Amino acid sequence: MTTIETAQSTSLYSQSSLDSLPISVDDLVRAQALLDGSSEFLPGRQFRIALQTPLVFSDALTRQLGCNVWLKLDNLQKTGSYKIRGAFNNIANLHPDQSDQGVVTASAGNHAQGVAYAASAFGIAGRTTIFVPVGTPRVKQENTRSFGVEVRETGDNFDHARETAYIEAEQSGRPFVEPFDDWHTIAGQGTIGLEICKDLPEVHGIVVPVGGGGMISGIAIAAACQAPGARVIGVEASGAPAMT
C-alpha cells in the first residue's frame, strides 16, 4: 500500500485554496441536511437517507499502532457503503426537468447501489440505467436491481463501463451521476468529515482510502474548516494506484 499526503488543513492544495473552490463547508452542511431529512429544499421528502454512522474506538489498532485509533463505520449504511451520500446529493441538486428523465451512471458496485437507492427515493428508478463492468459481483448487481433500476454489464473494467455510460447519457439526454468527479458528489461524501469532526473535535489525523478521490476531497474540505490542525492522508493499493 502507498500513502499520499493530500492536505494540511491550513494549506489545502498547492495550487488552490478553500476560497478558490466552487464549494465550501456550507455546501457540505446543506448536503447533510438533505441526507438526514431535515432540509427545507426537498419538501415532502423529510426522511433520513444516510445514517450518521458511529465512530468507534479500536482497541486492537490502538495497541498495534501506538496511537489512539477510531473507525468510522460507514459500512452500516443502507447500501453498504458511503456512496449513498454523494449519489443522493448529486441527484437532489439536479433541476427537476433533468432528474424527471431519470439518470445514467457507471459503477463497479457501491456507487451503483447508492444511485439506485437515491433514484428509488426520487421515483425515477424505472428511468435509471447503471452500467457495471463484466464480472461485477452478482450480489451487488442484484442489490442494485432490487431498487427497480436497469443494470447493464459492459466492458472489462470501470473506465470502459463509464465510457459506455457517457454515450448512453448523451444519446438519451439523461444526466450522468458522477461517482467522484463532481462537486455535488464531493459535498455529499464530505458529510463523513463533518460527522468525524463533530464526534471527535480533537482529531489529529484522518486516514482515507482513495480511489477516484471524491471522498477524500470532501473530507479535506470539512477538516480544513472544522479541524484546522488535522492532517488528511490518502491510502491506496499499490497494485491499483488510481490517484497516483
Summary of the structure (lengths in Angstrom):
residues: 244
radius of gyration: 17.8
end to end distance: 11.9
largest distance: 54.8
contacts: 829
relative contact order: 0.18
helix: 44%
strand: 15%
